[in-house]
Amino acid sequence: AAGVIQSPRHLIKEKRETATLKCYPIPRHDTVYWYQQGPGQDPQFLISFYEKMQSDKGSIPDRFSAQQFSDYHSELNMSSLELGDSALYFCASSLGRHTYEQYFGPGTRLTVT
Amino acid sequence: GNSVTQMEGPVTLSEEAFLTINCTYTATGYPSLFWYVQYPGEGLQLLLKATKADDKGSNKGFEATYRKETTSFHLEKGSVQVSDSAVYFCALSDQRKLIFGQGTTLQVKP
């Protein structure tokens, strides 16, 4: 079965650079979620989209922005990167915004040097 | 706010031993509860879920029962294998997002 696809899988950036992470949800899934998992920590919710509109917002820094496109893929844009942004970024998708069962992608490991 | 607390790890067991990983939660309303597993270098995989009190989720020999009276959702398996070594996360649904516990590392030795 098709799963959530994230690209790139690994990304190395320097401080103050920008990064763009992409997420392709499971086909027919209309809701996308972004989570950040720091080293040895639990995943923290950043933001979600339903039908191309922002649905919920968590602890996402103002330096980050995201959107969902007409084909339901989503991009997380991160600017003015800081060392503390180094983490694993997960995208998850679900069918419908009231479905609590989320399917996660393999994650993008971002390293900021 | 809503939160999830898991037992600290790592949990080290011998193959075929019985596994329990404790999970308790604090929540308003009646959240759905989940266990996710993360193998080294991989993403989160949904292991099992329960959507209402007294529901039992089960998958691949793992079980957990939604206990409203004790606000718990403990994960159990009767006989662990080396391949079960991973990090296990308990999570609850908070409106339309998931709140995770801190994760428990399980190491199973042959």
Interface residues (C-beta under 8 A of the other chain):
Chain A: V4 T31 Y33 Y35 Q41 D42 P43 Q44 F45 S48 Y50 S55 D56 G58 F90 A92 R97 H98 Y100 E101 Q102 Y103 F104 G105 P106 G107
Chain B: P31 S32 F34 Y36 E42 G43 L44 Q45 L46 K49 T51 F89 S93 Q95 R96 K97 L98 I99 F100 G101 Q102 G103
